[in-house]
Amino acid sequence: MHSSLPSSSRPRRRHGMTLIELLVVMAIIAVLMGLTALVLPSGNSRSLTTAVDQIQGWGLIAKQRAVRDKAPRGLRLIPDPTDANKFRELQYVEQPEDFVLAGFGGSTGGVSNSIEIPSKALPGTQNTARLQTSIVPGQIETGDFLVISTNGVDQWFRITGVANPAGPVSLTFTPNYTGTPRDATFGRIVRNPKPLVGEETLKLPKSIF
């Protein structure tokens, strides 16, 4: 059944972050900076101090960008490919805006940005969906989350596969959806943090390794 949302009931696009969200981002950055000394390998103490100072400076830049852009910004530690317990590089990341879905149903009639979750013969076996749109590579990826809201209650599903980006996009997800698609009132895809475009990775001093 078609279950498009009336325009008045669709959440408005977010244009920034709340103060609480900014404080949470800053707190996470502070915790990461505090843990850095624990994950860095042992080495010359002066070089180690310099590395920690560098990371604190990068963290401050990420915090300033979050405040400036009114959007989540942060740092990601990149594990060494030869030793997952060591980190030689970091990168700035951003949290993309949610991909808001226009409607839900077993069949939405091809409404743009709507999502179809076909009914299965056995209850609780729905783990595929069709998104009625085209996407650019990387816009929706494995590891992102499909969020289905029914009467204000969110259910989260990790996307395990994305196919046919030219549309309609085929998604697989886990765990299985146990609800009834026509009862869903709102949906979105929460995308994982992505590296900031055009930013090079941040390299720690070689002298600490």
Backbone as a chain_set.jsonl record, in Angstrom:
{"seq": "MHSSLPSSSRPRRRHGMTLIELLVVMAIIAVLMGLTALVLPSGNSRSLTTAVDQIQGWGLIAKQRAVRDKAPRGLRLIPDPTDANKFRELQYVEQPEDFVLAGFGGSTGGVSNSIEIPSKALPGTQNTARLQTSIVPGQIETGDFLVISTNGVDQWFRITGVANPAGPVSLTFTPNYTGTPRDATFGRIVRNPKPLVGEETLKLPKSIF", "coords": {"N": [[0.833, -1.202, 0.0], [0.322, 2.274, -0.589], [1.956, 4.776, 1.226], [2.62, 7.536, 1.483], [4.049, 10.436, 3.009], [2.279, 13.285, 4.168], [3.109, 16.664, 3.284], [3.1, 18.395, 5.46], [3.666, 16.789, 7.599], [6.203, 15.916, 7.372], [9.479, 15.907, 8.659], [11.359, 18.89, 8.991], [14.262, 19.858, 7.124], [17.387, 19.66, 8.717], [19.233, 22.443, 9.801], [21.375, 22.869, 11.34], [23.089, 22.291, 14.49], [21.96, 21.433, 17.777], [22.647, 23.007, 20.962], [23.165, 21.063, 22.892], [23.92, 18.889, 21.288], [26.297, 19.876, 20.17], [27.857, 20.11, 22.485], [28.058, 17.428, 23.177], [29.564, 16.456, 21.01], [31.952, 17.874, 21.444], [32.694, 16.8, 23.91], [33.164, 14.128, 23.236], [35.361, 14.435, 21.534], [37.228, 15.403, 23.397], [37.514, 13.161, 25.063], [38.613, 11.331, 23.23], [41.06, 12.568, 22.729], [42.213, 12.304, 25.238], [42.522, 9.549, 25.364], [44.4, 9.081, 23.49], [47.109, 9.012, 24.237], [47.247, 6.516, 25.311], [46.987, 4.743, 23.201], [49.046, 5.302, 21.51], [52.276, 4.17, 20.458], [55.065, 3.257, 22.563], [57.911, 5.405, 23.041], [60.422, 7.933, 22.407], [60.141, 10.245, 24.992], [59.893, 13.007, 24.701], [59.225, 13.256, 22.004], [56.834, 11.885, 22.077], [55.287, 13.55, 23.673], [55.154, 15.734, 21.963], [53.654, 14.595, 19.902], [51.208, 14.12, 21.199], [50.5, 16.75, 21.752], [50.151, 17.633, 19.159], [47.896, 16.138, 18.366], [46.007, 17.096, 20.155], [45.859, 19.696, 19.223], [44.832, 19.24, 16.643], [42.386, 18.184, 17.417], [41.242, 20.423, 18.602], [40.928, 22.019, 16.354], [39.012, 20.504, 14.987], [36.885, 20.772, 16.783], [36.446, 23.547, 16.636], [35.627, 23.739, 13.99], [33.232, 22.31, 14.144], [31.695, 24.02, 15.723], [31.712, 26.297, 14.099], [30.488, 25.368, 11.693], [28.161, 24.402, 12.694], [27.565, 21.678, 12.831], [28.219, 18.13, 13.14], [31.622, 17.398, 13.595], [34.826, 15.811, 13.556], [37.6, 13.681, 14.638], [39.244, 10.852, 13.263], [40.909, 7.937, 14.166], [43.327, 6.155, 12.363], [43.996, 2.848, 11.934], [47.184, 1.213, 11.844], [48.111, -0.533, 8.947], [49.788, -2.729, 9.226], [49.832, -3.31, 11.875], [47.287, -3.483, 13.95], [47.09, -2.424, 16.455], [48.414, -0.079, 16.567], [48.531, 3.405, 15.712], [49.153, 5.521, 13.167], [48.251, 7.59, 11.644], [45.708, 10.138, 11.313], [42.413, 11.406, 10.524], [40.29, 14.075, 9.474], [36.786, 14.05, 9.999], [33.326, 14.18, 8.987], [29.832, 14.345, 9.799], [27.461, 13.291, 7.67], [24.307, 14.699, 6.518], [21.154, 13.215, 7.393], [19.548, 10.878, 5.184], [16.529, 11.509, 4.136], [13.482, 9.788, 3.904], [10.694, 9.697, 1.707], [8.348, 8.245, 1.897], [6.657, 5.163, 2.86], [5.974, 1.669, 2.353], [4.461, -1.421, 1.146], [4.185, -1.228, -1.526], [4.91, 1.626, -3.189], [4.28, 2.94, -5.46], [6.312, 4.074, -6.95], [7.047, 6.582, -5.982], [9.259, 9.306, -5.681], [12.203, 8.974, -3.735], [10.898, 7.376, -1.937], [10.48, 4.332, -0.036], [10.32, 0.874, -0.465], [9.307, -1.965, 1.223], [9.021, -5.133, 0.657], [6.414, -7.481, 1.385], [6.928, -10.587, 3.005], [6.554, -14.178, 2.788], [6.754, -15.411, 5.252], [6.268, -14.191, 8.53], [8.328, -11.589, 9.851], [10.562, -11.884, 8.21], [11.431, -9.929, 6.545], [14.046, -8.428, 4.985], [14.962, -6.912, 2.951], [14.859, -4.092, 0.752], [13.58, -1.569, -1.474], [14.697, 1.416, -2.764], [13.291, 4.214, -4.115], [14.906, 5.912, -6.009], [17.853, 7.44, -7.464], [21.324, 7.224, -6.654], [24.485, 8.756, -5.871], [27.801, 7.335, -6.033], [28.817, 6.215, -2.843], [26.976, 7.71, -1.455], [25.015, 6.3, -0.033], [25.985, 3.683, 1.98], [27.299, 0.389, 2.782], [26.973, -0.44, 6.158], [25.826, 1.938, 6.959], [22.74, 3.142, 8.487], [19.364, 2.1, 8.36], [16.508, 3.641, 9.437], [13.428, 3.102, 10.771], [10.421, 4.497, 11.621], [7.649, 4.049, 13.664], [4.754, 5.322, 14.744], [6.234, 7.131, 16.33], [8.181, 5.526, 17.466], [11.399, 4.375, 17.007], [13.042, 2.011, 14.898], [16.098, 0.453, 14.34], [18.229, -0.522, 11.687], [21.016, -2.154, 10.409], [22.575, -1.49, 7.365], [23.475, -3.875, 5.043], [24.051, -4.311, 2.423], [24.273, -2.664, -0.736], [22.929, -2.044, -3.853], [22.643, -1.472, -7.435], [22.886, 1.486, -7.972], [21.898, 3.284, -9.864], [19.217, 3.236, -9.657], [15.887, 1.766, -9.31], [17.258, 1.709, -6.01], [18.644, -1.114, -4.466], [18.469, -2.49, -1.256], [19.861, -4.364, 1.409], [19.44, -5.495, 4.765], [20.002, -5.787, 8.333], [18.855, -6.367, 11.714], [16.1, -8.567, 10.722], [13.11, -6.987, 9.507], [10.246, -6.674, 11.405], [7.841, -5.475, 11.402], [4.865, -3.922, 9.971], [4.913, -2.599, 6.82], [3.038, -0.618, 5.922], [2.275, 0.619, 8.225], [4.304, 2.237, 9.038], [5.481, 5.489, 9.821], [7.458, 7.315, 9.314], [10.734, 7.612, 7.934], [14.316, 7.236, 7.656], [17.733, 7.369, 6.49], [20.549, 6.959, 8.278], [23.676, 8.144, 7.95], [27.069, 7.029, 8.098], [29.963, 8.658, 9.629], [32.043, 10.525, 7.398], [35.184, 10.971, 5.671], [36.496, 14.295, 5.476], [36.157, 16.032, 2.488], [38.887, 16.688, 0.369], [40.74, 16.983, 2.391], [43.901, 16.118, 3.606], [45.385, 13.18, 5.112], [46.388, 13.195, 8.563], [49.546, 13.023, 9.807], [51.394, 11.337, 12.282], [54.428, 12.039, 14.158], [57.32, 10.359, 12.952], [59.277, 9.678, 14.71], [58.223, 8.668, 17.055], [57.703, 6.043, 16.795]], "CA": [[0.0, 0.0, 0.0], [1.038, 3.552, -0.635], [1.84, 5.477, 2.499], [3.444, 8.733, 1.438], [3.809, 11.376, 4.102], [1.878, 14.646, 3.783], [4.224, 17.595, 3.459], [3.068, 19.024, 6.769], [4.143, 15.874, 8.637], [7.595, 15.567, 7.161], [10.395, 16.746, 9.43], [12.119, 19.854, 8.206], [15.684, 19.601, 7.013], [18.165, 20.284, 9.779], [20.169, 23.461, 9.324], [22.465, 23.021, 12.3], [23.073, 21.415, 15.653], [21.554, 22.036, 19.033], [23.753, 23.211, 21.894], [23.467, 19.777, 23.522], [24.663, 18.077, 20.322], [27.655, 20.415, 20.087], [28.565, 19.743, 23.709], [28.374, 16.003, 23.091], [30.683, 16.324, 20.077], [33.165, 18.362, 22.113], [33.06, 15.841, 24.956], [33.748, 12.954, 22.577], [36.702, 14.807, 21.075], [38.085, 15.475, 24.571], [37.802, 11.786, 25.49], [39.544, 10.749, 22.266], [42.393, 13.129, 22.945], [42.748, 11.719, 26.454], [42.883, 8.159, 25.116], [45.453, 9.011, 22.484], [48.377, 8.616, 24.84], [47.208, 5.094, 25.615], [47.081, 3.944, 21.987], [50.298, 5.566, 20.822], [53.34, 3.281, 20.893], [56.085, 3.873, 23.415], [59.032, 5.967, 22.295], [61.04, 9.076, 23.041], [59.094, 10.949, 25.735], [59.693, 14.345, 24.129], [58.489, 13.074, 20.751], [55.484, 11.474, 22.431], [54.61, 14.768, 24.122], [54.883, 16.516, 20.759], [52.562, 13.946, 19.18], [49.975, 14.379, 21.938], [50.176, 18.159, 21.53], [49.623, 17.735, 17.796], [46.545, 15.587, 18.326], [45.15, 18.044, 20.857], [45.654, 20.819, 18.301], [43.899, 18.79, 15.601], [41.081, 18.07, 18.054], [40.72, 21.782, 18.769], [40.481, 22.46, 15.027], [37.748, 19.808, 14.71], [35.862, 21.393, 17.614], [36.143, 24.864, 16.086], [34.837, 23.532, 12.773], [31.882, 21.906, 14.546], [31.005, 25.236, 16.167], [31.545, 27.18, 12.938], [29.562, 24.802, 10.715], [26.958, 23.937, 13.385], [27.383, 20.304, 12.363], [29.216, 17.256, 13.757], [32.95, 17.254, 13.003], [35.664, 15.087, 14.507], [38.834, 13.036, 14.195], [39.21, 9.391, 13.229], [42.209, 7.279, 14.199], [43.469, 5.168, 11.289], [44.91, 1.786, 12.375], [48.297, 0.855, 10.972], [47.761, -1.777, 8.236], [50.65, -3.836, 9.638], [49.632, -3.562, 13.297], [46.027, -2.819, 14.287], [47.194, -1.804, 17.775], [49.126, 1.188, 16.42], [47.879, 4.418, 14.893], [50.164, 6.442, 12.63], [47.594, 8.674, 10.938], [44.349, 10.499, 11.67], [41.754, 12.17, 9.474], [39.102, 14.821, 9.859], [35.563, 13.452, 9.478], [32.089, 14.922, 9.168], [28.623, 13.529, 9.825], [26.533, 13.767, 6.625], [22.901, 14.801, 6.903], [20.357, 12.014, 7.163], [18.83, 10.738, 3.922], [15.138, 11.422, 4.57], [12.645, 9.03, 2.979], [9.432, 10.401, 1.493], [7.187, 7.417, 2.173], [6.884, 3.753, 3.104], [4.878, 0.793, 1.974], [4.792, -2.619, 0.394], [4.299, -0.708, -2.883], [4.694, 3.074, -3.08], [3.954, 3.511, -6.757], [7.458, 4.746, -7.55], [7.23, 7.944, -5.482], [10.675, 9.59, -5.511], [12.763, 8.898, -2.376], [10.131, 6.481, -1.077], [11.132, 3.04, 0.136], [9.393, -0.247, -0.474], [9.741, -3.168, 1.923], [8.028, -6.114, 0.227], [5.976, -8.458, 2.378], [7.436, -11.943, 2.788], [5.59, -15.223, 3.129], [6.852, -15.681, 6.679], [6.416, -12.961, 9.329], [9.651, -11.322, 10.412], [11.657, -12.248, 7.307], [11.738, -8.817, 5.643], [15.39, -7.884, 5.147], [15.323, -6.239, 1.712], [14.045, -2.91, 0.469], [13.89, -0.849, -2.709], [14.634, 2.864, -2.597], [12.899, 4.753, -5.409], [15.725, 7.063, -6.386], [19.219, 7.1, -7.838], [22.289, 7.799, -5.718], [25.865, 8.819, -6.34], [28.619, 6.4, -5.257], [29.186, 6.659, -1.506], [25.896, 8.439, -0.773], [24.536, 5.309, 0.923], [26.996, 2.638, 1.98], [27.217, -0.674, 3.768], [27.328, 0.071, 7.487], [24.866, 2.979, 7.323], [21.585, 2.597, 9.198], [18.0, 2.397, 7.975], [15.706, 3.872, 10.636], [12.004, 3.08, 10.476], [9.673, 5.002, 12.767], [6.226, 3.718, 13.699], [4.121, 6.027, 15.871], [7.247, 7.758, 17.163], [9.155, 4.549, 17.964], [12.377, 4.078, 15.97], [13.728, 0.734, 14.784], [17.346, 0.659, 13.616], [18.692, -1.678, 10.933], [22.301, -1.903, 9.737], [22.557, -1.826, 5.946], [24.531, -4.851, 4.749], [24.324, -4.349, 0.996], [23.698, -1.606, -1.569], [23.106, -2.421, -5.253], [21.914, -0.726, -8.459], [22.801, 2.911, -7.608], [21.17, 4.058, -10.871], [17.838, 3.233, -9.214], [15.717, 1.87, -7.857], [18.382, 1.161, -5.254], [18.307, -2.292, -3.663], [19.147, -2.527, 0.033], [19.643, -5.458, 2.349], [19.719, -4.975, 6.101], [19.864, -6.693, 9.473], [18.089, -7.616, 11.704], [14.903, -8.562, 9.889], [12.024, -6.079, 9.879], [9.122, -7.48, 11.875], [6.624, -4.668, 11.405], [4.054, -3.843, 8.764], [5.353, -1.371, 6.134], [2.018, 0.434, 5.804], [2.104, 1.281, 9.518], [5.432, 3.136, 9.285], [5.099, 6.891, 9.676], [8.607, 8.133, 8.927], [11.968, 6.828, 7.805], [15.519, 7.939, 7.216], [18.974, 6.599, 6.488], [21.594, 7.662, 9.029], [24.941, 7.793, 7.297], [28.253, 7.035, 8.949], [30.892, 9.767, 9.38], [32.848, 10.411, 6.186], [36.333, 11.884, 5.648], [36.256, 15.593, 4.855], [36.661, 16.08, 1.113], [40.01, 17.588, 0.133], [41.645, 17.02, 3.534], [44.885, 15.043, 3.65], [45.49, 12.548, 6.418], [47.297, 13.849, 9.51], [50.562, 12.022, 10.124], [52.119, 11.494, 13.53], [55.889, 12.032, 13.956], [57.908, 9.024, 12.82], [60.212, 9.431, 15.814], [57.589, 8.031, 18.207], [57.485, 4.628, 16.52]], "C": [[0.863, 1.246, 0.0], [0.858, 4.28, 0.686], [2.749, 6.685, 2.536], [3.079, 9.661, 2.578], [3.284, 12.69, 3.568], [2.99, 15.611, 4.109], [4.252, 18.204, 4.836], [3.626, 18.137, 7.856], [5.585, 15.488, 8.462], [8.5, 16.477, 7.971], [11.147, 17.69, 8.515], [13.589, 19.491, 8.201], [16.433, 20.348, 8.102], [19.152, 21.272, 9.197], [21.309, 23.667, 10.312], [22.313, 22.05, 13.444], [22.548, 22.164, 16.857], [22.778, 22.196, 19.926], [24.158, 21.894, 22.54], [24.293, 18.912, 22.582], [26.104, 18.564, 20.198], [28.468, 20.034, 21.323], [28.946, 18.272, 23.7], [29.556, 15.772, 22.168], [31.99, 16.749, 20.737], [33.635, 17.373, 23.177], [33.708, 14.602, 24.356], [35.164, 13.243, 22.115], [37.668, 14.845, 22.252], [38.472, 14.084, 25.069], [38.804, 11.126, 24.546], [40.956, 11.273, 22.462], [43.026, 12.544, 24.203], [43.205, 10.294, 26.271], [44.071, 8.017, 24.18], [46.764, 8.514, 23.063], [48.424, 7.124, 25.132], [47.401, 4.246, 24.371], [48.358, 4.208, 21.214], [51.375, 4.621, 21.341], [54.339, 4.022, 21.766], [57.235, 4.384, 22.561], [59.652, 7.096, 23.082], [59.967, 9.938, 23.697], [58.828, 12.333, 25.159], [58.903, 14.246, 22.832], [57.047, 12.695, 21.026], [54.659, 12.677, 22.892], [54.235, 15.642, 22.931], [53.702, 15.942, 19.987], [51.229, 14.214, 19.859], [49.54, 15.827, 21.74], [49.576, 18.356, 20.138], [48.168, 17.274, 17.742], [45.569, 16.509, 19.046], [44.849, 19.254, 19.975], [44.683, 20.457, 17.195], [42.486, 18.666, 16.169], [40.432, 19.426, 18.25], [40.198, 22.322, 17.441], [39.141, 21.81, 14.689], [36.611, 20.432, 15.513], [35.461, 22.759, 17.058], [35.315, 24.757, 14.806], [33.404, 23.135, 13.096], [31.065, 23.123, 14.97], [30.719, 26.138, 14.975], [30.459, 26.681, 11.992], [28.235, 24.379, 11.327], [26.566, 22.541, 12.913], [28.476, 19.438, 12.982], [30.503, 17.172, 12.94], [33.82, 16.528, 14.018], [36.921, 14.548, 13.878], [38.647, 11.527, 14.22], [40.64, 8.865, 13.244], [42.254, 6.196, 13.128], [44.451, 4.089, 11.739], [46.001, 1.529, 11.352], [47.961, -0.462, 10.27], [48.612, -2.978, 8.653], [50.488, -4.19, 11.111], [48.411, -2.78, 13.761], [46.059, -2.146, 15.647], [47.929, -0.469, 17.734], [48.378, 2.112, 15.478], [48.927, 5.427, 14.464], [49.538, 7.664, 11.964], [46.199, 8.919, 11.517], [43.729, 11.236, 10.489], [40.557, 12.912, 10.062], [37.883, 14.161, 9.226], [34.386, 14.378, 9.748], [30.925, 13.948, 9.169], [27.671, 14.053, 8.758], [25.101, 13.867, 7.162], [22.184, 13.484, 6.613], [19.709, 12.061, 5.78], [17.37, 10.483, 4.282], [14.303, 10.746, 3.489], [11.257, 9.66, 2.913], [8.213, 9.56, 1.832], [7.584, 5.969, 2.333], [5.729, 2.944, 2.531], [5.372, -0.475, 1.335], [4.926, -2.278, -1.076], [3.958, 0.774, -2.817], [4.421, 3.733, -4.415], [5.076, 4.309, -7.381], [7.652, 6.169, -7.105], [8.704, 8.189, -5.191], [11.071, 9.607, -4.04], [11.9, 8.074, -1.421], [10.862, 5.137, -1.005], [10.07, 1.954, 0.223], [10.028, -1.428, 0.256], [8.713, -4.238, 1.592], [7.666, -7.081, 1.344], [6.515, -9.835, 1.999], [6.386, -12.954, 3.233], [5.581, -15.496, 4.626], [7.01, -14.38, 7.445], [7.845, -12.809, 9.85], [10.81, -11.679, 9.519], [12.016, -11.119, 6.348], [13.135, -8.276, 5.934], [15.893, -7.255, 3.852], [14.39, -5.049, 1.511], [14.478, -2.318, -0.856], [13.676, 0.639, -2.463], [14.411, 3.485, -3.967], [13.644, 6.052, -5.714], [17.036, 6.542, -6.941], [20.153, 7.788, -6.853], [23.648, 7.872, -6.386], [26.683, 7.857, -5.485], [29.012, 6.988, -3.902], [28.086, 7.385, -0.757], [25.226, 7.569, 0.284], [25.477, 4.127, 0.835], [26.664, 1.547, 2.982], [27.715, -0.154, 5.112], [26.486, 1.256, 7.916], [23.636, 2.322, 7.957], [20.274, 3.059, 8.576], [17.187, 2.505, 9.255], [14.245, 3.97, 10.224], [11.25, 3.482, 11.738], [8.199, 4.646, 12.624], [5.625, 4.329, 14.954], [5.146, 6.563, 16.865], [8.291, 6.822, 17.73], [10.088, 4.147, 16.824], [12.875, 2.645, 16.07], [14.944, 0.943, 13.88], [17.794, -0.643, 12.958], [20.003, -1.316, 10.22], [22.216, -2.373, 8.292], [23.757, -2.721, 5.634], [24.864, -4.941, 3.267], [23.602, -3.242, 0.261], [23.98, -1.962, -3.025], [22.256, -1.531, -6.146], [21.764, 0.753, -8.109], [22.05, 3.767, -8.617], [19.678, 4.094, -10.575], [16.926, 2.307, -9.993], [16.813, 1.122, -7.108], [17.901, -0.02, -4.405], [19.144, -2.295, -2.39], [18.871, -3.857, 0.719], [20.065, -4.953, 3.72], [19.517, -6.064, 7.141], [19.641, -5.872, 10.731], [16.873, -7.5, 10.802], [13.863, -7.587, 10.432], [10.791, -6.902, 10.232], [7.804, -6.716, 11.864], [5.844, -4.792, 10.113], [4.383, -2.54, 8.057], [4.315, -0.264, 6.09], [1.802, 1.185, 7.107], [3.223, 2.286, 9.808], [5.036, 4.577, 8.984], [6.246, 7.782, 9.204], [9.825, 7.24, 8.813], [13.12, 7.683, 7.347], [16.68, 6.962, 7.177], [20.03, 7.458, 7.167], [22.936, 7.194, 8.488], [26.115, 7.928, 8.255], [29.137, 8.242, 8.654], [31.779, 9.484, 8.172], [34.051, 11.345, 6.283], [35.967, 13.193, 4.961], [36.908, 15.628, 3.478], [37.8, 17.093, 1.008], [41.007, 17.67, 1.269], [42.611, 15.833, 3.486], [44.899, 14.417, 5.039], [46.546, 13.26, 7.258], [48.275, 12.803, 10.019], [51.262, 12.359, 11.437], [53.625, 11.438, 13.276], [56.453, 10.608, 13.921], [58.785, 8.668, 14.018], [59.569, 8.732, 17.001], [57.409, 6.538, 17.996], [58.786, 3.843, 16.652]], "O": [[1.979, 1.26, 0.519], [-0.255, 4.389, 1.201], [3.539, 6.863, 3.464], [1.943, 9.671, 3.052], [3.815, 13.18, 2.571], [3.728, 15.423, 5.076], [5.331, 18.507, 5.346], [4.022, 18.625, 8.915], [6.148, 14.8, 9.314], [8.311, 17.694, 7.973], [11.523, 17.328, 7.4], [14.1, 18.895, 9.148], [16.155, 21.515, 8.378], [19.832, 20.976, 8.214], [22.128, 24.566, 10.123], [21.52, 21.111, 13.386], [22.676, 23.385, 16.946], [23.821, 21.593, 19.674], [25.346, 21.628, 22.721], [25.254, 18.272, 23.008], [27.029, 17.754, 20.128], [29.64, 19.674, 21.21], [30.027, 17.904, 24.158], [30.452, 14.99, 22.487], [33.01, 16.071, 20.608], [34.834, 17.138, 23.327], [34.684, 14.083, 24.897], [36.061, 12.416, 22.276], [38.801, 14.377, 22.137], [39.62, 13.853, 25.45], [39.73, 10.446, 24.99], [41.928, 10.522, 22.374], [44.235, 12.311, 24.239], [44.151, 9.852, 26.922], [44.675, 6.948, 24.091], [47.45, 7.693, 22.454], [49.501, 6.531, 25.196], [47.927, 3.137, 24.464], [48.724, 3.418, 20.344], [51.395, 4.301, 22.53], [54.446, 5.247, 21.716], [57.498, 3.853, 21.483], [59.436, 7.21, 24.289], [58.994, 10.322, 23.047], [57.684, 12.787, 25.126], [58.011, 15.057, 22.584], [56.139, 13.118, 20.31], [53.484, 12.806, 22.547], [53.148, 16.217, 22.886], [52.857, 16.681, 19.481], [50.234, 14.5, 19.194], [48.352, 16.104, 21.578], [48.634, 19.126, 19.951], [47.318, 17.936, 17.147], [44.435, 16.686, 18.602], [43.733, 19.774, 19.975], [43.813, 21.252, 16.839], [41.509, 18.997, 15.498], [39.22, 19.572, 18.087], [39.167, 22.994, 17.394], [38.24, 22.469, 14.171], [35.506, 20.606, 14.999], [34.277, 23.092, 17.015], [34.423, 25.569, 14.561], [32.468, 23.56, 12.419], [29.89, 23.244, 14.622], [29.621, 26.68, 14.848], [29.614, 27.454, 11.54], [27.294, 24.038, 10.611], [25.4, 22.263, 12.635], [29.547, 19.944, 13.318], [30.469, 16.907, 11.739], [33.575, 16.622, 15.221], [37.276, 14.894, 12.751], [37.969, 10.991, 15.097], [41.478, 9.285, 12.445], [41.318, 5.406, 13.002], [45.634, 4.381, 11.911], [45.773, 1.615, 10.145], [47.563, -1.419, 10.933], [48.202, -4.121, 8.455], [50.948, -5.243, 11.553], [48.479, -1.565, 13.947], [45.157, -1.374, 15.972], [48.052, 0.201, 18.759], [47.682, 1.665, 14.567], [49.521, 6.108, 15.3], [50.219, 8.665, 11.743], [45.595, 8.034, 12.124], [44.432, 11.641, 9.563], [39.909, 12.451, 11.001], [37.924, 13.757, 8.064], [34.443, 15.243, 10.621], [31.017, 12.856, 8.608], [27.123, 15.144, 8.911], [24.741, 13.203, 8.134], [22.561, 12.74, 5.707], [19.368, 13.129, 5.272], [17.01, 9.377, 4.685], [14.401, 11.086, 2.31], [10.713, 10.1, 3.926], [7.133, 10.113, 2.037], [8.7, 5.579, 1.99], [4.651, 3.473, 2.261], [6.554, -0.604, 1.016], [5.673, -2.931, -1.806], [2.847, 1.141, -2.435], [4.339, 4.958, -4.496], [4.829, 5.14, -8.255], [8.358, 6.922, -7.776], [9.343, 7.374, -4.526], [10.371, 10.178, -3.203], [12.148, 8.075, -0.216], [11.746, 4.852, -1.812], [9.055, 2.107, 0.902], [11.146, -1.835, -0.056], [7.634, -4.254, 2.185], [8.516, -7.454, 2.152], [6.553, -10.199, 0.823], [5.451, -12.621, 3.962], [4.532, -15.779, 5.205], [7.813, -13.536, 7.048], [8.483, -13.787, 10.239], [11.941, -11.775, 9.995], [12.817, -11.318, 5.434], [13.379, -7.727, 7.009], [17.098, -7.083, 3.667], [13.278, -5.016, 2.038], [15.602, -2.534, -1.309], [12.613, 1.063, -2.011], [15.225, 3.315, -4.874], [13.072, 7.141, -5.676], [17.303, 5.341, -6.895], [19.807, 8.823, -6.284], [23.929, 7.147, -7.34], [26.318, 7.583, -4.342], [29.484, 8.122, -3.824], [28.223, 7.655, 0.436], [24.905, 8.046, 1.373], [25.742, 3.618, -0.254], [25.867, 1.739, 3.9], [28.759, 0.495, 5.187], [26.425, 1.567, 9.105], [23.51, 1.098, 7.962], [20.086, 4.243, 8.3], [17.172, 1.58, 10.067], [13.875, 4.826, 9.42], [11.425, 2.876, 12.795], [7.582, 4.909, 11.592], [5.934, 3.921, 16.073], [4.962, 6.468, 18.078], [9.207, 7.276, 18.415], [9.636, 3.641, 15.797], [13.102, 2.125, 17.162], [14.839, 1.528, 12.802], [17.751, -1.714, 13.564], [20.085, -0.306, 9.522], [21.835, -3.512, 8.023], [24.901, -2.371, 5.923], [25.85, -5.575, 2.89], [22.461, -2.912, 0.584], [25.135, -2.161, -3.4], [21.287, -0.916, -5.698], [20.642, 1.236, -7.963], [21.605, 4.864, -8.279], [18.947, 4.888, -11.167], [17.138, 2.075, -11.183], [17.239, 0.042, -7.518], [16.884, 0.067, -3.717], [20.363, -2.126, -2.431], [17.773, -4.404, 0.616], [20.937, -4.092, 3.831], [18.941, -7.116, 6.866], [20.18, -4.769, 10.83], [16.642, -6.457, 10.19], [13.747, -7.384, 11.64], [10.347, -7.733, 9.439], [6.77, -7.248, 12.268], [6.122, -5.65, 9.275], [4.161, -1.468, 8.621], [4.664, 0.911, 6.207], [1.213, 2.266, 7.109], [3.102, 3.097, 10.726], [4.337, 4.846, 8.007], [6.009, 8.897, 8.739], [9.936, 6.231, 9.51], [12.928, 8.728, 6.725], [16.621, 5.876, 7.752], [20.363, 8.545, 6.694], [23.281, 6.014, 8.559], [26.149, 8.818, 9.104], [29.077, 8.798, 7.558], [32.209, 8.351, 7.953], [33.958, 12.402, 6.907], [35.219, 13.202, 3.983], [38.083, 15.29, 3.332], [37.689, 18.216, 1.498], [42.023, 18.353, 1.143], [42.188, 14.685, 3.344], [44.48, 15.036, 6.017], [47.483, 13.853, 6.723], [47.863, 11.801, 10.602], [51.665, 13.497, 11.675], [54.059, 10.852, 12.285], [56.107, 9.768, 14.751], [59.008, 7.492, 14.302], [60.282, 8.245, 17.879], [57.005, 5.831, 18.919], [58.796, 2.628, 16.455]]}, "num_chains": 1, "name": "protein.A"}
